[in-house]
Amino acid sequence: MKFRKADPLMRDLRQVLPADRVRVAPLERSIMGRDASIFEGGRAGPVCFPISTEEVQGCVDAARRHGRAVVPRGAGTGLAGGAVPLEEPVVVVTTKMNRLVSVDADQRVAWVQPGMINLDLSRALAPHGLHFAPDPSSQQVCSLGGNVGTNAGGPHCLALGVTSAHVLAAEVVLMSGEAVVLGDPDGWTPGLDLRGAYVGSEGMLGVTTAIAVRLTPNPPAVQTLLLAFDSVDAAAQTVSAVIADGIVPAAIEMMDKNIIWAVENFVGAGFPTDAAAVVIVEVDGLPGGVAAEADRVAELAVERGGSVRRAADDHERALIWKGRKSAFGAIAQIKPNYYLHDTVVPRTRLAEVMNQVYEIVDEHDLQVMNVFHAGDGNLHPLLLYDGREPGIMDRVHAAGSAIIEASLAVGGVLSGEHGIGIEKRDFMPLMFSEADLDAQARLRRAFDPDEMANPGKVLPTGASCADVKALDKIPEGVWG
């Protein structure tokens, strides 16, 4: 569809925003037609860049008057297709709303706009000796609004919890156009926990316009250990042993042989390329406790045949983490494309499921690299492929489906932090009963009766969601 200045929708949007912040050029709409997932074929309508709550309200009002859906969008780093527009909706991009509004260092609370980059917030808080704990691997580019939308995690969320544990309140523009505050920065909201319902709702309940985040003091002492093992089983057993021993580190990350080689060749972090698996364990807190816990972690690793290297200083610690957080980029040395999954399995079943992942990938003639949040069992197998190869996507999606089914079979769940989006929407009945899904749909309609907000995502209903049939091209892989 072509959009002209005289179109009623365009006219109304340009009464709300300056012309340069309402984009309709085909290239710009094409870019906004996808996110960082592998799903293609989405179609964006007018793309709006508001800078205030009032402008977001104006965009929503205009969309409602013209019967158009609204898709909230942050930095576009989501991996489950959550920001892929399905029916030429009004796309409300919050990246220009990127200010740190206020900091109360005594109460350890900050109000931020949703477009602020995750890592920029912690950098701004450094003079106060504070940081924002959730640290997705994409934290250099992902926005806080997107983190709220998917309830993002990160390597350092094991001990302190994912995004929902660090959001006290959110200002939200509902599809009625009303701006409401869910929760309270004091943390004492009576009644229903609407804040908790909102965090992780993937843009289906409204548009985030401000967030009150809980701030975490920087720890007085930190030790980072790099454990190397001759087998994936030994590495996984060590992860379980650490938690069973009563130690809850700040982070426990695991990487297998293939990704170790790619990362070391890319970053030069000193990872042992002859190891079958490495585990990064970080403990923090008071110096005495940190030393004791680090010693015990090392002891548990050695008991299971592992070798131990301790970061000698902050530089070496930073290099180890640079290696871990550069893993996804490093695989470009091997294949031009990858599909990253996000299931969660019980820690005691890690080795079993990883062995199944290797078998599934072999069966579909693909390559896989594993790097994941081992402490909470959040698997991230990267299926490597070359998208130019004929028929490759059928094999990639088939392998992805098999990995999901293997994870659920051992009592796992569909997602740890990436969200459901369109990627796992049709797998929801494997995890939830009909009554469960109906309850989720009722909650959604309580916020958005007309289902204007990000339709076609998460809930596998179809009938009352967006008219996906209107698409000229259905996003590749949406239906498995």
VONUVO-719968 format. One line per field, with one value per residue (C-alpha): residue number from 1; x, z, y negated. Coordinates in nm, 4 decimals, padded with zeros to 6 digits. Each point is the difference from the previous one (the first is absolute). Example, Ala and Ser with C-alpha at 12.3 -4.5 7.8 and 13.67 -1.06 7.14 Angstrom:
residues 2
num <- [1/2]
u <- [01.2300/00.1370]
w <- [00.7800/-00.0660]
v <- [00.4500/-00.3440]
END
This chain:
residues 480
num <- [1/2/3/4/5/6/7/8/9/10/11/12/13/14/15/16/17/18/19/20/21/22/23/24/25/26/27/28/29/30/31/32/33/34/35/36/37/38/39/40/41/42/43/44/45/46/47/48/49/50/51/52/53/54/55/56/57/58/59/60/61/62/63/64/65/66/67/68/69/70/71/72/73/74/75/76/77/78/79/80/81/82/83/84/85/86/87/88/89/90/91/92/93/94/95/96/97/98/99/100/101/102/103/104/105/106/107/108/109/110/111/112/113/114/115/116/117/118/119/120/121/122/123/124/125/126/127/128/129/130/131/132/133/134/135/136/137/138/139/140/141/142/143/144/145/146/147/148/149/150/151/152/153/154/155/156/157/158/159/160/161/162/163/164/165/166/167/168/169/170/171/172/173/174/175/176/177/178/179/180/181/182/183/184/185/186/187/188/189/190/191/192/193/194/195/196/197/198/199/200/201/202/203/204/205/206/207/208/209/210/211/212/213/214/215/216/217/218/219/220/221/222/223/224/225/226/227/228/229/230/231/232/233/234/235/236/237/238/239/240/241/242/243/244/245/246/247/248/249/250/251/252/253/254/255/256/257/258/259/260/261/262/263/264/265/266/267/268/269/270/271/272/273/274/275/276/277/278/279/280/281/282/283/284/285/286/287/288/289/290/291/292/293/294/295/296/297/298/299/300/301/302/303/304/305/306/307/308/309/310/311/312/313/314/315/316/317/318/319/320/321/322/323/324/325/326/327/328/329/330/331/332/333/334/335/336/337/338/339/340/341/342/343/344/345/346/347/348/349/350/351/352/353/354/355/356/357/358/359/360/361/362/363/364/365/366/367/368/369/370/371/372/373/374/375/376/377/378/379/380/381/382/383/384/385/386/387/388/389/390/391/392/393/394/395/396/397/398/399/400/401/402/403/404/405/406/407/408/409/410/411/412/413/414/415/416/417/418/419/420/421/422/423/424/425/426/427/428/429/430/431/432/433/434/435/436/437/438/439/440/441/442/443/444/445/446/447/448/449/450/451/452/453/454/455/456/457/458/459/460/461/462/463/464/465/466/467/468/469/470/471/472/473/474/475/476/477/478/479/480]
u <- [00.0000/00.1223/-00.0461/-00.0514/-00.0010/-00.3710/-00.0902/-00.2229/00.2245/00.3131/-00.1684/-00.0936/00.3428/00.1695/-00.2190/00.1571/00.3612/00.2220/00.0173/00.3580/-00.1158/-00.2710/00.1708/-00.1757/00.2770/00.0075/00.3575/-00.0731/-00.3174/00.1897/00.2653/-00.2709/-00.1659/00.2326/00.2020/00.3155/-00.1825/00.0086/-00.3598/-00.0478/-00.2987/-00.1453/-00.1615/00.0121/-00.2416/00.1004/00.3060/-00.0204/00.2808/-00.1581/00.2085/-00.2600/-00.2909/-00.2392/00.1307/-00.0417/-00.3580/-00.0564/00.1325/-00.2218/-00.3050/00.0598/00.0427/-00.3184/-00.2069/00.1071/-00.0384/00.3716/00.2006/00.3040/00.3335/00.2382/00.3654/00.3267/00.3451/-00.1215/00.2396/-00.2740/00.0534/-00.3536/-00.1691/-00.1780/00.0484/-00.0811/-00.3102/-00.2614/-00.2581/00.1437/-00.0589/00.1153/00.3499/00.0843/00.3789/00.1183/00.3733/-00.0098/-00.1456/00.3427/00.0500/00.0953/-00.2726/00.1027/00.2174/-00.0651/00.3244/-00.1188/-00.3164/00.1812/-00.2664/00.0279/-00.2663/00.1063/-00.1585/-00.0492/00.2472/00.2997/00.2621/00.0503/00.3752/-00.0290/-00.2090/00.2668/00.2684/-00.2015/-00.0430/00.3703/00.0742/-00.2667/00.1553/-00.3165/-00.1024/-00.3027/00.0361/-00.1614/00.2710/-00.1116/00.2793/-00.1340/00.0224/00.2147/-00.2906/-00.3257/-00.2401/-00.1606/-00.3482/00.0810/00.1464/-00.3308/-00.1957/00.1751/00.0922/00.3617/00.2664/00.3749/00.3067/-00.0174/-00.3676/00.0578/00.0224/-00.1963/-00.2782/-00.1049/-00.1554/-00.3286/00.1932/00.1498/-00.3026/-00.1982/-00.2438/-00.0731/-00.1838/-00.2056/-00.2181/-00.2953/-00.1785/-00.2779/00.2560/00.0086/00.3394/00.0142/00.2700/00.0148/00.1753/00.1673/00.3651/-00.0362/-00.0833/-00.3171/-00.2839/-00.3145/-00.2275/00.0775/00.3585/-00.0718/00.3678/00.0893/-00.2619/00.1363/00.3699/00.0517/-00.3258/00.1865/-00.1777/-00.3466/-00.1329/00.1206/00.3014/00.2593/00.0863/00.1965/00.1428/00.0909/00.2895/00.1542/00.3740/00.2578/00.3150/00.3265/00.1471/00.3093/00.1775/-00.0254/00.1770/-00.0391/00.0989/00.0398/-00.0508/00.1003/-00.1212/00.0660/-00.3735/-00.3274/-00.1381/00.2699/-00.0623/-00.3764/00.0515/00.2207/-00.2705/-00.2516/00.2537/00.0692/-00.3687/-00.0584/00.2830/-00.2013/00.2050/-00.1945/00.2627/-00.0648/00.0358/00.0594/00.0450/00.0874/00.1527/00.0752/00.3032/-00.1128/-00.0890/00.3182/00.2091/-00.1989/00.0147/00.3689/00.0836/-00.2164/00.0865/00.3151/-00.1358/00.2226/-00.2708/00.1455/-00.0799/00.0696/-00.2802/-00.3333/-00.1753/00.0766/-00.2040/00.0366/-00.0885/-00.0046/-00.0490/-00.0377/-00.0670/00.2167/00.3664/00.0113/-00.3134/00.1071/00.3357/-00.1633/-00.2632/00.2553/00.2173/-00.2982/-00.1029/00.3561/-00.0015/-00.3278/00.1345/00.3256/-00.1957/-00.1726/00.3188/00.0015/00.2857/-00.0309/00.1235/-00.0761/-00.0090/00.3029/-00.1429/-00.2853/00.1546/00.0123/-00.3526/-00.1255/00.1732/-00.1697/-00.3385/00.0794/00.0558/-00.3347/-00.1941/00.1663/-00.1043/-00.2841/00.2113/00.2887/-00.1935/00.0113/00.3443/-00.1759/-00.3426/-00.1767/-00.3265/-00.1151/-00.3251/00.0218/-00.2381/-00.1061/-00.1545/00.0537/00.0537/00.0631/00.3704/00.0138/-00.1062/00.2462/00.2405/-00.2849/-00.1680/00.3273/00.0781/-00.3455/00.0729/00.3162/-00.1986/-00.2770/00.2488/00.1818/-00.3317/-00.0757/00.3547/00.0684/00.2684/-00.0634/00.1844/-00.1188/00.0455/-00.2514/-00.0997/00.0786/-00.0833/-00.3707/-00.0066/-00.0704/00.1269/00.1140/00.0940/00.1089/-00.0958/00.2482/-00.0980/00.0423/-00.3314/00.0941/-00.0083/-00.3232/-00.2344/00.2158/-00.2748/-00.2204/00.2798/00.0707/-00.3637/-00.0391/00.3055/-00.1262/-00.3364/00.1657/00.2139/-00.3108/-00.1764/00.3048/00.0201/-00.3689/00.0175/00.2348/-00.2122/00.1491/-00.1696/-00.0189/00.2038/00.2297/00.0411/-00.0586/-00.3778/-00.2547/-00.0719/-00.0919/00.2877/-00.1554/-00.3619/-00.1262/00.1883/-00.1919/-00.2615/00.2817/00.0735/-00.3350/-00.3486/-00.2972/-00.1112/00.3475/-00.0006/-00.3531/00.1044/00.2929/-00.2291/-00.2453/00.2824/00.1081/-00.3547/-00.0320/00.2790/-00.0838/-00.3583/00.0402/00.3394/00.1622/00.3378/00.2465/-00.2623/00.0857/00.2677/00.0375/-00.3551/-00.0804/-00.3616/00.0076/-00.3740/-00.0093/00.3503/00.1271/-00.1231/00.3221/-00.1572/00.0270/00.3748/00.1292/00.2785/-00.0298/00.3189/00.2247/-00.0033/-00.2974/-00.1832/00.2995]
w <- [00.0000/-00.0852/00.2584/-00.1152/00.1947/-00.0755/00.1517/00.3050/00.2251/-00.1164/00.0418/00.3585/00.0887/-00.1396/00.2195/00.2945/-00.1198/-00.2300/-00.3521/00.0482/00.2861/-00.1994/-00.2565/-00.2891/-00.2555/-00.1237/00.1196/00.3510/00.0255/-00.1289/00.2700/00.2650/-00.1450/00.1910/00.3193/00.0816/-00.0383/-00.3119/-00.0900/-00.3207/-00.1858/00.2618/-00.1288/00.1863/-00.0461/00.0967/00.2260/00.2822/00.2206/00.3014/00.2661/00.2769/00.1637/-00.1548/-00.3485/00.0579/00.1079/-00.3176/-00.2182/00.1774/-00.0297/-00.3726/-00.0541/00.1941/-00.1984/-00.3229/00.1230/-00.0152/00.2347/00.1882/00.0313/00.2650/-00.0998/00.1750/-00.1434/-00.2027/00.1640/00.0914/-00.1166/00.0058/-00.2603/00.2659/-00.1866/-00.3461/-00.1204/-00.1471/-00.1653/-00.0868/00.3520/00.1299/00.1321/00.3057/00.0388/00.3405/-00.0727/00.0113/00.3529/00.1435/00.3049/00.3539/00.1644/00.3669/00.2448/00.3715/00.1172/00.3609/-00.0906/-00.2850/-00.2565/-00.3416/-00.2467/-00.3591/-00.3408/-00.1928/-00.2778/00.2325/-00.0798/00.2749/00.0353/-00.0172/00.3170/00.1979/-00.1364/00.1122/00.3461/00.0501/00.1920/00.2514/00.0498/-00.1441/-00.3077/-00.1692/00.0587/-00.3095/-00.2662/-00.3237/-00.2390/-00.2245/00.2812/-00.2091/-00.2408/00.1564/00.1587/00.3414/-00.1479/-00.1933/00.3150/00.1751/-00.2937/00.0007/00.3700/-00.1135/00.1956/-00.0349/00.1428/00.3310/00.0701/00.1751/00.3531/-00.0418/-00.2403/-00.3459/-00.1029/00.1887/00.3278/-00.0832/-00.1287/00.2696/-00.2237/-00.3633/-00.1648/-00.2819/-00.2751/-00.0398/-00.3319/00.1333/-00.0127/00.3790/00.1733/00.3240/00.2511/00.0916/00.3286/00.2244/00.0339/00.3753/-00.0674/00.2142/-00.2528/00.1557/-00.1883/-00.3225/-00.1244/-00.3346/-00.0282/00.0151/-00.2611/-00.2285/00.0124/-00.2619/-00.1855/-00.3294/-00.0999/00.0159/00.2843/-00.0933/-00.0775/00.2724/00.0382/00.3289/00.2405/00.3695/00.0418/00.3132/00.0226/00.1379/00.1930/-00.1644/00.1970/00.2141/-00.1259/-00.3108/-00.1118/-00.3438/-00.0674/-00.3352/00.0402/-00.2835/-00.0450/-00.2265/-00.0369/-00.0108/00.2599/00.2533/-00.0565/00.0477/00.3123/00.1474/-00.0584/00.1909/00.2744/00.0609/00.0490/00.2049/00.2290/00.0942/-00.2071/-00.2230/-00.2071/-00.1770/-00.3285/-00.1373/-00.3784/-00.2110/-00.3501/-00.2039/-00.2141/-00.3298/00.1455/00.2109/-00.3163/-00.1779/00.2967/00.0643/-00.3642/00.0027/00.3360/00.1321/00.3541/00.0955/-00.0237/-00.0224/-00.3529/00.0867/00.2600/-00.0725/00.2106/00.2211/00.2840/00.1088/00.3660/00.1647/00.3727/00.1649/00.3398/00.3040/-00.0506/00.2543/-00.1303/-00.3603/00.0654/00.1801/-00.2688/-00.2814/00.1731/00.0398/-00.3651/-00.1065/00.2253/-00.1469/-00.3540/00.0705/00.1569/-00.3368/-00.2053/-00.0777/-00.0084/00.1598/-00.1083/00.2084/-00.1530/00.1436/-00.0271/-00.1395/-00.3478/-00.0180/00.1420/-00.2645/-00.2741/00.1108/-00.0089/-00.3340/-00.1335/00.1358/-00.1274/-00.3426/-00.0619/-00.2399/-00.2159/-00.0005/-00.1900/-00.3164/-00.0512/-00.0689/-00.1533/-00.1007/00.1818/00.3264/00.1782/00.3767/00.2238/00.3563/00.1857/00.3691/00.1520/00.3563/00.0865/00.0787/-00.3603/-00.1732/-00.1227/-00.1175/-00.2029/-00.1432/-00.1276/-00.1601/-00.1611/-00.1583/-00.1313/-00.1398/-00.1801/-00.1491/-00.1184/-00.1880/-00.1353/00.1797/00.2267/00.3560/00.2612/00.3580/00.2286/00.2766/00.3525/00.1614/00.3522/-00.0769/-00.2808/-00.2742/-00.3186/-00.2999/-00.2792/-00.3111/-00.3175/-00.2668/-00.3662/-00.3297/-00.0989/-00.3691/00.0060/-00.1587/00.2517/00.2983/00.1915/00.0064/00.1743/00.2393/00.1069/00.0321/00.2263/00.2033/00.0517/00.1118/00.2535/00.1453/00.0312/00.1623/00.2538/00.0913/00.0318/00.3000/00.1787/-00.1663/-00.1229/-00.3320/00.0800/00.2649/-00.1269/-00.3737/00.0220/-00.2061/-00.2817/-00.3175/00.0375/00.2693/-00.0227/-00.1466/00.2620/00.2869/00.0155/00.0701/00.3234/00.0989/00.0241/-00.1810/00.3286/00.0507/-00.3457/00.0490/00.3258/-00.1766/-00.2792/00.2560/00.1706/-00.3334/-00.0820/00.3430/-00.1066/-00.3708/-00.0798/-00.3751/-00.0154/-00.1711/00.1718/-00.1868/-00.1314/-00.1190/00.2637/00.2892/00.0160/-00.2704/-00.0492/-00.3487/-00.0218/00.2173/-00.0764/-00.3009/-00.3437/-00.0841/-00.3216/-00.1317/-00.0313/-00.3544/00.1463/00.3260/00.2103/-00.0719/00.2730/00.1929/-00.0253/00.0597]
v <- [00.0000/-00.3479/-00.2734/-00.3594/-00.3222/-00.0406/00.3385/-00.0596/00.2121/-00.1807/-00.3366/00.0811/00.1381/-00.3104/-00.2144/00.1848/00.0247/-00.2066/00.1406/00.1236/00.2235/00.1783/00.2220/00.1712/00.0542/00.3621/00.0557/-00.1250/00.2062/00.3030/-00.0396/-00.0258/00.3096/00.2278/00.0273/00.1980/00.3322/00.2147/-00.0827/-00.1988/-00.1353/-00.2323/-00.3188/-00.3283/-00.2869/-00.3539/-00.0016/-00.2564/-00.1328/-00.1737/-00.1734/-00.0350/00.1787/-00.2523/00.0754/00.3739/-00.0678/-00.1997/00.2846/00.2538/-00.2260/-00.0442/00.3733/00.0772/-00.2511/00.1674/00.3582/00.0757/00.2167/-00.1327/00.1794/-00.1382/00.0320/-00.0668/00.0660/00.2989/00.2474/00.2492/00.3570/00.1437/-00.2189/-00.2032/-00.3290/00.1344/-00.1917/00.2317/-00.2273/-00.3398/-00.1329/-00.3355/00.0777/-00.2099/-00.0059/-00.1243/-00.0304/-00.3815/00.0165/00.0780/-00.2238/00.0872/-00.2088/00.0176/00.1935/00.0411/00.1582/00.0225/00.1904/00.1784/-00.0861/-00.1626/-00.1105/00.0626/-00.0311/00.3263/-00.0824/-00.0218/00.2641/00.2571/-00.0476/-00.3789/00.0085/00.1864/-00.2316/-00.3030/00.1537/00.0783/-00.3241/00.1059/00.3453/00.1580/00.1971/00.1577/00.3741/00.1601/00.0170/00.1691/00.0919/-00.2754/-00.2569/-00.2346/-00.0510/00.1257/-00.2484/00.0140/-00.0103/00.3157/00.1567/-00.0668/00.1384/00.3378/00.0134/00.0246/00.1844/00.0157/00.1726/-00.1908/00.0727/00.3327/-00.1381/-00.3231/00.0961/-00.1129/-00.3325/00.0465/-00.0012/-00.3392/-00.1921/-00.1783/-00.1874/-00.0728/-00.2840/00.1495/-00.1420/00.2353/00.0475/-00.2237/-00.2815/-00.0277/-00.0202/00.2001/00.0918/00.3684/00.0699/-00.2549/-00.1082/00.0539/00.3637/00.0016/00.0136/00.1568/00.2365/00.1829/-00.0018/-00.1650/-00.0936/00.3681/00.0840/-00.2707/00.0905/00.2706/-00.0737/-00.0532/-00.3211/00.1582/-00.2165/-00.3488/-00.2191/-00.0604/-00.3685/-00.0068/00.2574/-00.0195/00.2442/00.1432/-00.0681/00.2410/-00.0993/00.0976/00.2916/-00.0709/00.3127/00.2183/00.3159/00.1551/00.3615/00.1710/00.3750/00.2348/00.3581/00.2969/00.0725/-00.1879/00.2432/-00.0927/-00.3702/00.0402/00.2122/-00.2725/-00.2609/00.2143/00.0724/-00.3696/-00.0803/00.3157/-00.1080/-00.3093/-00.2449/-00.2383/-00.1833/-00.3274/00.1897/00.3492/00.0143/00.3033/00.0280/00.3110/00.0842/-00.1523/-00.3390/-00.0025/00.0215/-00.2712/-00.2385/00.0505/-00.0565/-00.3141/-00.1587/00.1698/00.0265/00.2939/00.2672/00.3547/00.1160/00.3638/00.0113/00.1683/-00.2645/-00.2963/-00.1439/-00.3635/-00.0450/-00.3415/-00.0524/-00.3377/-00.1528/-00.0653/00.0952/00.2820/00.1679/-00.0401/00.1661/00.2926/00.0543/-00.0234/00.2595/00.2337/-00.0400/00.0825/00.3067/00.1279/-00.0482/00.1860/00.2874/00.0448/-00.0124/-00.3705/-00.2470/-00.3442/-00.3407/-00.3091/-00.3468/-00.1776/-00.3519/-00.2084/-00.0009/00.3794/00.0239/-00.2447/00.2009/00.3226/-00.1722/-00.1607/00.3506/00.1190/-00.3006/00.0068/00.3588/-00.0751/-00.2288/00.2466/00.2640/-00.2129/00.1545/00.3295/-00.0701/-00.3224/00.0788/00.1493/00.0833/-00.0478/00.1925/-00.0770/00.2931/00.0729/00.3439/00.1219/-00.0292/00.3722/00.0763/-00.2357/00.2671/00.2240/-00.2736/-00.1271/00.3493/00.0063/-00.3377/00.1415/00.2984/-00.2214/-00.2222/00.2985/00.1421/-00.3229/-00.0395/-00.3297/-00.1414/-00.1097/-00.2024/-00.0183/-00.2991/-00.0529/-00.1014/00.3331/-00.1141/-00.0216/00.2586/-00.2567/00.1661/-00.2042/00.2433/-00.1886/00.1841/-00.1114/-00.0171/-00.1832/-00.1526/00.0167/00.3814/00.1342/00.1638/-00.0875/-00.1812/00.3093/00.1900/-00.2869/-00.0303/00.3765/00.0176/-00.2949/00.1666/00.3223/-00.1893/-00.1640/00.3334/00.1624/-00.2840/00.0183/00.3785/-00.0262/-00.2594/-00.3078/-00.3162/-00.1823/-00.3087/-00.1365/-00.3569/-00.0417/00.0227/00.1920/-00.2464/00.1820/00.2456/00.2184/-00.1133/00.3260/00.2024/-00.1616/00.2825/00.2451/-00.1846/-00.1518/00.1458/-00.1469/-00.1589/-00.1504/-00.1557/-00.1305/-00.1678/-00.1678/-00.1197/-00.1421/-00.1898/-00.1404/-00.1164/-00.1634/-00.2368/-00.0124/00.1097/-00.0471/00.1735/-00.2965/00.0399/00.2226/00.2445/00.3485/00.0638/00.2479/00.1382/00.2590/-00.1071/-00.1520/-00.0684/-00.3106/-00.1216/-00.1935/00.0959/00.1764/00.1248/-00.3542/00.0386/00.0350/00.2104/00.1867/-00.0439/00.2948/00.2626/-00.1377/00.3287/00.2263]
END
